[in-house]
């Protein structure tokens, strides 16, 4: 499983000071993009091949929303 470490930034927070679900989805998108790039099948490579990645479904269970400056993986 591919992972990356990051810290929750202020720009990812909602007005309640936590990371909303759509920003969690953005983190998941970032993770998949980083993995694709590392595997040499990233944006430029797929564009050259006239191909795309398609996500057919997600099942996301959120136990807790992260907060500002929290380290997440």
C-alpha positions in Angstrom: 0.0 0.0 0.0 1.3 3.4 -0.9 1.4 6.1 1.8 2.8 9.6 2.3 3.2 11.7 5.3 2.0 15.3 5.6 0.9 17.9 8.1 -2.6 19.4 8.1 -2.3 23.0 6.9 -4.6 25.9 7.7 -5.8 26.1 4.1 -7.3 22.6 4.4 -9.6 23.5 7.4 -13.2 24.4 7.4 -14.8 27.1 9.6 -14.9 24.6 12.5 -11.2 24.1 12.4 -11.3 20.5 11.1 -10.6 18.9 7.7 -13.9 18.4 5.8 -14.6 15.2 3.9 -13.8 16.8 0.5 -10.3 17.7 1.7 -9.8 14.2 2.9 -10.7 13.1 -0.6 -8.1 15.6 -2.0 -5.5 13.9 0.3 -6.5 10.5 -1.2 -6.2 11.9 -4.7 -2.8 13.4 -3.9 -1.7 10.0 -2.6 -2.8 8.2 -5.8 -1.1 10.8 -7.9 2.2 10.5 -6.1 2.1 6.7 -6.4 1.3 6.9 -10.2 4.2 9.4 -10.7 6.6 7.1 -8.7 5.5 4.2 -10.9 6.2 6.2 -14.1 2.5 6.1 -15.1 1.7 9.6 -14.0 0.0 12.5 -15.8 2.5 13.1 -18.5 3.0 9.5 -19.3 -0.8 8.8 -19.6 -1.3 11.9 -21.6 1.4 10.7 -24.1 -0.4 7.4 -24.4 -3.8 9.1 -24.6 -5.0 7.3 -21.5 -6.5 8.2 -18.2 -7.1 6.7 -14.8 -10.8 6.2 -13.9 -12.0 5.7 -10.4 -15.2 3.6 -10.4 -16.1 3.8 -6.7 -14.9 4.7 -3.2 -15.8 3.5 0.2 -14.5 6.0 2.7 -15.0 5.5 6.4 -14.0 8.5 8.5 -13.5 7.7 12.1 -12.3 11.2 13.0 -11.5 14.4 11.2 -7.9 15.6 11.6 -7.1 19.1 13.0 -4.6 21.9 12.3 -0.9 20.9 12.4 -1.7 17.2 12.9 0.7 14.8 11.3 -1.2 12.4 9.1 -0.3 9.4 6.9 
